[in-house]
Amino acid sequence: MQQLIFVILVSFAVTRNHANAQELDLASCLKMADTANLSLKNSSLDIGINEEQRKVYLTGRYPKLIYSGDYKYNAIIPGQVVPAAFFGGTPGTFSTVQFGVPFNLSNTLQLNQILYNPQLNYGLTALRINDEIVRIQDQMATLDVKQQVAATFFNLQGLYKQVSFIDSNIINLDGLIANMQALVKQQIMIQNEVDKLVLSKLTLQETRNTLTTNILQLEDYLKLLIGLPFDAEIQLVQDAIVEKTILVDTSEIYYPEIALLEAQQRMNVEEKKGTKMSYLPNLSFYAAYNYNYNMKPADDFRVGIEGAFLGLRLDWTLFDGLEKHYQLKVNALNAVKIQNQKDYISQQLELRTRNAKRQIELNTNALNLSKEKLALAQSIYNLTALKLKQGLIGSNDLILADNGLQEAQANLVSSYLLLRQAELEYIRSIGELK
């Protein structure tokens, strides 16, 4: 009676917690990860950062207005050696003349405008391709996180099923132990037979405690992936132990890994163009206005001098020590490397998809066999338990039947998890994990 009351109280507590818990299915978990996963948030920020970098680069087209001020006190006015004849002196002799005044205040306003820079267009094209690369990397990060979410979801489903089996086995053992205790009181059975079943029950309880700890750890990890606080209560919608239907139009398979390498190939082409463009000159316009104010307080001398000029500046590297020549060679080697990577990854992805299909077929058959084995093991256990109640067999036979049942239950959960993993691997390999 005390045990019954305890079970009722525990069931009530669990039911109340589940009532307050947030019920989640796999689709909900994946959707929450899209918006709340910190790793995916950072991946999305990379897209925004790249867009802002493009805006920064675009400012190279705009004129630049620069102000500079120089306020100087000449403690010792510098001198200059000049021919004495310049001032009517003796030819062939020289004099030292000081130019300037103690105080000099210079203010300059300069305008610079790029008129022609072949590297600028290359940079804009490279930034557009880099934006595509960042977005593909964001898609790959999303697929990886969603695969982690789905794998954790299914692992928890497997643990829940294992705990459910153990709870059922414990209830069955409790009933048998109670019946056998009655037989012991009637001196029909010895206590040793009962103790063997109690030992089996304790072993099951120990296993259940371990599984419960594993569940708590995985639930916390799932909360981390989908952006929930660790103290949040969650309840997962039960997943049926059946094969998932995988309906994918293979004509629209998307491999983000291949798309990434193709973008890198386009970037390689643009880098080659950019290197060749660097042979061309750069042309810029500039203009400046200067106001120089000079003071010599001792003589009460003050004068302001204005200056302004316009100009064109041409920069052209005629010989760079073969730097660009070797840059083009490096670029060509990188092009071959990227193509090799693309070919190899294409083969890897195709193999990954083919193997995942094979594993789905294999694990589907294994799951069906595990269901049949479990049904037989359950039938054997039920018949053995009935014979034990009738006193026709000993507890050893029941323990053997119970071990067979537990093994069949474990095999069923294992087959279920292996099938889900194969399904996830297949869906991830073709970029269809939604």
C-alpha positions as CSV (number, residue, x, y, z in Angstrom):
1,M,0.0,0.0,0.0
2,Q,2.9,2.4,0.8
3,Q,4.5,1.6,-2.5
4,L,1.2,2.3,-4.3
5,I,0.8,5.6,-2.6
6,F,4.4,6.5,-3.5
7,V,3.9,5.7,-7.2
8,I,0.7,7.7,-7.3
9,L,2.4,10.7,-5.8
10,V,5.4,10.5,-8.2
11,S,3.0,10.1,-11.1
12,F,1.1,13.2,-10.0
13,A,4.3,15.2,-9.6
14,V,5.5,14.2,-13.1
15,T,2.0,14.9,-14.6
16,R,2.0,18.4,-13.0
17,N,5.5,19.2,-14.3
18,H,4.5,18.0,-17.8
19,A,1.4,20.1,-17.6
20,N,3.6,23.2,-17.0
21,A,6.3,22.1,-19.4
22,Q,6.7,23.5,-22.9
23,E,5.7,20.7,-25.4
24,L,8.0,20.5,-28.3
25,D,8.1,18.4,-31.5
26,L,11.1,18.3,-33.8
27,A,9.8,21.0,-36.1
28,S,9.4,23.4,-33.2
29,C,12.9,22.7,-32.0
30,L,14.4,23.3,-35.4
31,K,12.4,26.6,-35.8
32,M,13.5,27.8,-32.3
33,A,17.1,27.0,-33.2
34,D,16.8,29.2,-36.3
35,T,16.1,32.3,-34.2
36,A,17.6,31.6,-30.8
37,N,20.8,29.6,-31.3
38,L,23.8,31.8,-30.5
39,S,26.0,30.1,-33.1
40,L,23.5,30.9,-35.8
41,K,23.1,34.4,-34.6
42,N,26.8,35.0,-35.0
43,S,26.7,33.4,-38.4
44,S,23.9,35.9,-39.4
45,L,26.0,38.7,-38.0
46,D,28.8,37.7,-40.4
47,I,26.4,38.5,-43.3
48,G,25.7,42.0,-41.8
49,I,29.4,42.6,-41.2
50,N,30.3,41.7,-44.8
51,E,27.6,44.1,-46.1
52,E,29.0,46.9,-43.9
53,Q,32.5,46.2,-45.2
54,R,31.2,46.6,-48.7
55,K,29.8,50.0,-47.8
56,V,33.2,50.9,-46.3
57,Y,34.9,49.9,-49.5
58,L,32.5,51.9,-51.6
59,T,33.6,55.1,-49.9
60,G,36.8,54.8,-51.9
61,R,34.9,56.3,-54.8
62,Y,33.9,59.4,-52.9
63,P,36.1,62.5,-52.5
64,K,38.1,63.0,-49.3
65,L,38.4,66.4,-47.6
66,I,41.3,66.7,-45.2
67,Y,42.1,69.5,-42.9
68,S,45.5,69.9,-41.2
69,G,46.8,72.5,-38.9
70,D,50.4,73.2,-37.9
71,Y,51.1,75.7,-35.2
72,K,54.9,76.2,-34.7
73,Y,57.2,78.4,-32.6
74,N,60.7,78.6,-33.9
75,A,62.9,79.0,-30.8
76,I,65.9,79.3,-33.1
77,I,65.0,80.4,-36.6
78,P,66.9,78.2,-39.1
79,G,69.4,79.8,-41.4
80,Q,70.5,79.3,-45.0
81,V,73.8,79.8,-46.6
82,V,73.6,82.0,-49.7
83,P,76.2,83.8,-51.9
84,A,77.1,87.2,-50.5
85,A,76.9,88.7,-54.0
86,F,73.1,88.1,-53.8
87,F,73.0,91.0,-51.4
88,G,75.7,93.1,-53.1
89,G,78.6,91.6,-51.2
90,T,81.9,90.3,-52.3
91,P,81.6,87.7,-55.1
92,G,82.8,84.2,-54.0
93,T,81.9,84.7,-50.4
94,F,78.8,83.4,-48.6
95,S,76.6,84.7,-45.8
96,T,74.1,83.0,-43.5
97,V,70.6,84.4,-43.7
98,Q,67.7,83.5,-41.4
99,F,64.4,83.0,-43.1
100,G,61.0,83.1,-41.3
101,V,59.6,84.5,-38.1
102,P,59.3,82.9,-34.6
103,F,55.6,82.1,-34.9
104,N,54.1,80.3,-37.8
105,L,50.4,79.2,-38.0
106,S,49.6,77.1,-41.0
107,N,46.2,75.8,-42.0
108,T,45.6,73.5,-45.0
109,L,42.4,72.2,-46.5
110,Q,43.0,69.4,-49.2
111,L,40.6,67.7,-51.5
112,N,41.4,64.3,-53.0
113,Q,39.3,62.5,-55.6
114,I,40.1,59.2,-57.4
115,L,39.5,59.5,-61.1
116,Y,40.7,56.0,-62.2
117,N,41.6,53.0,-60.1
118,P,41.3,49.6,-61.8
119,Q,41.6,47.8,-58.4
120,L,38.4,49.5,-57.1
121,N,36.1,47.6,-59.5
122,Y,37.9,44.3,-58.7
123,G,37.4,44.9,-55.0
124,L,33.6,45.4,-55.4
125,T,33.3,42.2,-57.4
126,A,35.3,40.3,-54.8
127,L,33.1,41.7,-52.0
128,R,29.9,40.5,-53.8
129,I,31.4,37.0,-54.2
130,N,32.5,37.1,-50.5
131,D,28.9,38.0,-49.6
132,E,27.8,34.9,-51.4
133,I,30.5,32.8,-49.6
134,V,29.4,34.2,-46.2
135,R,25.7,33.3,-47.0
136,I,26.6,29.8,-48.0
137,Q,28.7,29.3,-44.8
138,D,25.6,30.6,-42.9
139,Q,23.5,27.9,-44.6
140,M,26.1,25.2,-43.8
141,A,26.2,26.3,-40.1
142,T,22.4,26.2,-40.0
143,L,22.4,22.7,-41.4
144,D,25.0,21.6,-38.9
145,V,23.1,23.1,-35.9
146,K,19.8,21.6,-37.1
147,Q,21.5,18.2,-37.4
148,Q,22.7,18.5,-33.8
149,V,19.2,19.5,-32.7
150,A,17.6,16.6,-34.5
151,A,20.2,14.1,-33.3
152,T,19.7,15.3,-29.7
153,F,15.9,15.1,-30.1
154,F,16.1,11.5,-31.3
155,N,18.6,10.5,-28.7
156,L,16.3,11.8,-26.0
157,Q,13.4,9.8,-27.6
158,G,15.6,6.7,-27.4
159,L,16.3,7.3,-23.7
160,Y,12.7,8.0,-23.0
161,K,11.7,4.7,-24.6
162,Q,14.4,2.9,-22.6
163,V,13.1,4.4,-19.3
164,S,9.6,3.5,-20.3
165,F,10.6,-0.1,-20.9
166,I,12.4,-0.2,-17.5
167,D,9.5,1.3,-15.7
168,S,7.2,-1.4,-17.2
169,N,9.7,-4.1,-16.2
170,I,9.9,-2.8,-12.7
171,I,6.1,-2.8,-12.4
172,N,6.0,-6.4,-13.6
173,L,8.7,-7.5,-11.2
174,D,6.9,-5.7,-8.3
175,G,3.8,-7.8,-9.1
176,L,5.8,-11.0,-9.2
177,I,7.7,-10.2,-6.0
178,A,4.4,-9.5,-4.2
179,N,2.9,-12.8,-5.4
180,M,6.1,-14.7,-4.5
181,Q,6.2,-13.1,-1.0
182,A,2.7,-14.6,-0.5
183,L,4.0,-18.0,-1.6
184,V,6.9,-17.6,0.8
185,K,4.4,-17.0,3.7
186,Q,2.6,-20.1,2.7
187,Q,5.9,-21.9,2.7
188,I,5.4,-22.9,-0.9
189,M,8.5,-21.0,-2.0
190,I,11.8,-20.1,-0.3
191,Q,12.9,-16.5,0.3
192,N,16.0,-17.0,-1.9
193,E,13.9,-17.1,-5.0
194,V,12.3,-13.8,-4.1
195,D,15.7,-12.2,-3.4
196,K,16.8,-13.0,-6.9
197,L,14.0,-11.0,-8.4
198,V,14.6,-8.1,-5.9
199,L,18.2,-8.1,-7.1
200,S,17.0,-7.8,-10.7
201,K,14.7,-5.0,-9.7
202,L,17.6,-3.1,-8.0
203,T,19.7,-3.5,-11.1
204,L,16.9,-2.0,-13.2
205,Q,16.5,0.9,-10.8
206,E,20.3,1.5,-11.0
207,T,20.1,1.5,-14.8
208,R,17.1,3.9,-14.7
209,N,19.0,6.3,-12.5
210,T,21.9,6.4,-15.0
211,L,19.5,6.9,-17.9
212,T,17.7,9.7,-16.0
213,T,21.1,11.5,-15.5
214,N,21.8,11.1,-19.2
215,I,18.3,12.5,-20.1
216,L,18.9,15.6,-17.9
217,Q,22.3,16.2,-19.6
218,L,20.8,15.9,-23.1
219,E,17.8,18.0,-22.3
220,D,20.2,20.8,-21.1
221,Y,22.1,20.5,-24.3
222,L,18.9,20.7,-26.4
223,K,17.9,23.8,-24.5
224,L,21.3,25.3,-25.3
225,L,20.8,24.5,-29.0
226,I,17.3,26.0,-29.2
227,G,17.9,29.0,-26.9
228,L,16.0,28.0,-23.8
229,P,17.2,28.7,-20.3
230,F,18.4,25.6,-18.4
231,D,15.7,25.9,-15.8
232,A,12.9,25.8,-18.4
233,E,10.6,22.7,-18.3
234,I,10.3,20.9,-21.6
235,Q,8.3,17.9,-22.8
236,L,9.1,16.3,-26.2
237,V,6.3,15.0,-28.4
238,Q,6.7,11.2,-28.6
239,D,8.2,10.0,-31.8
240,A,6.8,6.7,-33.1
241,I,9.2,3.8,-33.6
242,V,8.6,3.6,-37.4
243,E,10.6,4.5,-40.5
244,K,10.4,8.1,-41.5
245,T,9.1,8.9,-44.9
246,I,11.8,10.6,-46.9
247,L,10.3,12.4,-49.9
248,V,13.0,14.3,-51.7
249,D,13.1,15.4,-55.3
250,T,16.6,14.4,-56.3
251,S,16.5,16.8,-59.2
252,E,16.7,19.7,-56.8
253,I,19.4,18.4,-54.5
254,Y,21.5,21.3,-53.1
255,Y,25.1,20.7,-51.9
256,P,26.2,23.8,-50.1
257,E,29.7,22.5,-49.9
258,I,29.9,22.4,-53.7
259,A,28.3,25.9,-53.9
260,L,31.0,27.2,-51.5
261,L,33.8,25.8,-53.7
262,E,32.2,27.2,-56.9
263,A,32.1,30.7,-55.2
264,Q,35.8,30.3,-54.2
265,Q,36.5,29.5,-57.9
266,R,34.9,32.7,-59.0
267,M,36.8,34.5,-56.3
268,N,40.0,33.0,-57.7
269,V,39.2,34.3,-61.2
270,E,38.5,37.8,-59.8
271,E,41.8,37.7,-57.9
272,K,43.6,36.9,-61.2
273,K,41.9,39.8,-62.9
274,G,42.8,42.1,-59.9
275,T,46.4,41.1,-60.1
276,K,46.5,41.9,-63.8
277,M,44.7,45.2,-63.3
278,S,47.4,46.3,-60.8
279,Y,49.7,46.7,-63.8
280,L,47.6,49.7,-64.8
281,P,48.2,53.2,-63.5
282,N,46.0,55.1,-60.9
283,L,44.9,58.6,-61.6
284,S,43.6,61.0,-59.0
285,F,42.7,64.7,-58.7
286,Y,43.7,66.9,-55.8
287,A,43.3,70.5,-54.7
288,A,44.5,72.4,-51.6
289,Y,44.1,75.7,-50.0
290,N,46.7,77.0,-47.5
291,Y,46.7,80.0,-45.2
292,N,50.0,80.7,-43.5
293,Y,50.0,83.3,-40.7
294,N,53.4,84.6,-39.6
295,M,54.2,86.6,-36.5
296,K,57.2,88.3,-35.0
297,P,56.0,90.0,-31.8
298,A,59.3,91.9,-31.2
299,D,58.9,93.9,-34.4
300,D,55.1,93.9,-34.2
301,F,55.2,92.0,-37.6
302,R,52.1,90.0,-38.7
303,V,51.3,88.8,-42.1
304,G,49.0,86.2,-43.6
305,I,49.9,84.4,-46.8
306,E,47.4,82.5,-48.9
307,G,48.1,79.6,-51.3
308,A,46.0,77.3,-53.4
309,F,46.8,74.8,-56.1
310,L,45.1,72.1,-58.2
311,G,46.8,69.0,-59.6
312,L,46.6,65.5,-61.1
313,R,48.5,62.6,-59.7
314,L,49.5,59.6,-61.7
315,D,50.9,56.5,-59.9
316,W,52.2,53.7,-62.1
317,T,54.5,50.9,-61.0
318,L,56.7,50.2,-63.9
319,F,58.6,47.3,-62.3
320,D,57.7,45.6,-59.1
321,G,60.4,43.0,-58.9
322,L,58.2,40.3,-60.5
323,E,55.9,40.4,-57.5
324,K,52.7,40.2,-59.6
325,H,54.2,37.6,-61.9
326,Y,54.6,35.2,-59.0
327,Q,51.2,36.2,-57.6
328,L,49.7,35.0,-60.8
329,K,51.5,31.7,-60.5
330,V,50.2,31.3,-56.9
331,N,46.7,32.1,-58.2
332,A,47.0,29.4,-60.9
333,L,48.0,26.8,-58.4
334,N,45.1,27.7,-56.1
335,A,42.7,27.3,-59.1
336,V,43.9,23.7,-59.6
337,K,43.7,23.1,-55.8
338,I,40.1,24.3,-55.6
339,Q,39.1,22.2,-58.6
340,N,40.6,19.1,-57.0
341,Q,38.8,19.9,-53.7
342,K,35.5,20.3,-55.7
343,D,36.0,17.0,-57.4
344,Y,36.9,15.2,-54.2
345,I,34.1,16.6,-52.2
346,S,31.6,15.8,-54.9
347,Q,32.7,12.2,-54.7
348,Q,32.5,12.3,-50.9
349,L,29.0,13.7,-50.9
350,E,27.8,11.2,-53.5
351,L,29.3,8.4,-51.4
352,R,27.8,9.8,-48.2
353,T,24.4,9.9,-49.8
354,R,24.6,6.4,-51.2
355,N,25.8,5.0,-47.9
356,A,23.1,6.8,-46.0
357,K,20.5,5.2,-48.4
358,R,22.0,1.8,-47.7
359,Q,21.9,2.4,-44.0
360,I,18.3,3.4,-44.1
361,E,17.4,0.2,-45.9
362,L,19.5,-1.9,-43.5
363,N,18.2,-0.2,-40.4
364,T,14.6,-0.3,-41.5
365,N,14.9,-4.1,-41.8
366,A,16.7,-4.3,-38.5
367,L,13.9,-2.2,-36.9
368,N,11.3,-4.6,-38.2
369,L,13.2,-7.6,-36.9
370,S,13.7,-5.9,-33.5
371,K,9.9,-5.5,-33.3
372,E,9.4,-9.1,-34.0
373,K,12.1,-10.2,-31.5
374,L,10.5,-7.9,-28.8
375,A,7.1,-9.4,-29.4
376,L,8.5,-13.0,-29.0
377,A,10.6,-12.0,-25.9
378,Q,7.5,-10.4,-24.4
379,S,5.5,-13.6,-25.0
380,I,8.2,-15.8,-23.5
381,Y,8.4,-13.5,-20.5
382,N,4.7,-13.5,-20.0
383,L,4.5,-17.3,-20.2
384,T,7.5,-17.7,-17.8
385,A,6.0,-15.3,-15.3
386,L,2.7,-17.3,-15.4
387,K,4.6,-20.6,-14.7
388,L,6.5,-18.9,-11.9
389,K,3.2,-17.8,-10.3
390,Q,1.9,-21.4,-10.6
391,G,5.1,-22.6,-8.9
392,L,6.1,-24.7,-12.0
393,I,9.5,-23.1,-12.4
394,G,12.1,-21.2,-10.4
395,S,13.1,-17.6,-10.5
396,N,16.2,-18.4,-12.5
397,D,14.0,-19.1,-15.6
398,L,12.2,-15.8,-15.1
399,I,15.5,-13.9,-14.8
400,L,16.7,-15.4,-18.0
401,A,13.4,-14.5,-19.7
402,D,13.6,-11.0,-18.2
403,N,17.2,-10.6,-19.5
404,G,16.0,-11.7,-23.0
405,L,13.2,-9.1,-22.8
406,Q,15.5,-6.3,-21.8
407,E,17.9,-7.2,-24.5
408,A,15.1,-7.2,-27.1
409,Q,14.0,-3.8,-25.8
410,A,17.5,-2.4,-26.0
411,N,17.9,-3.7,-29.5
412,L,14.6,-2.1,-30.5
413,V,15.8,1.3,-29.2
414,S,19.2,0.9,-30.8
415,S,17.6,0.0,-34.2
416,Y,15.3,3.0,-33.9
417,L,18.3,5.4,-33.2
418,L,20.4,3.9,-36.0
419,L,17.6,4.4,-38.4
420,R,17.0,8.0,-37.3
421,Q,20.8,8.7,-37.6
422,A,20.8,7.3,-41.1
423,E,17.8,9.4,-42.1
424,L,19.4,12.5,-40.7
425,E,22.7,11.7,-42.5
426,Y,20.8,11.3,-45.8
427,I,18.8,14.5,-45.4
428,R,21.9,16.5,-44.3
429,S,24.0,15.1,-47.2
430,I,21.6,16.6,-49.8
431,G,21.1,19.9,-47.9
432,E,17.4,19.2,-47.2
433,L,17.3,19.4,-43.4
434,K,14.6,21.9,-42.7
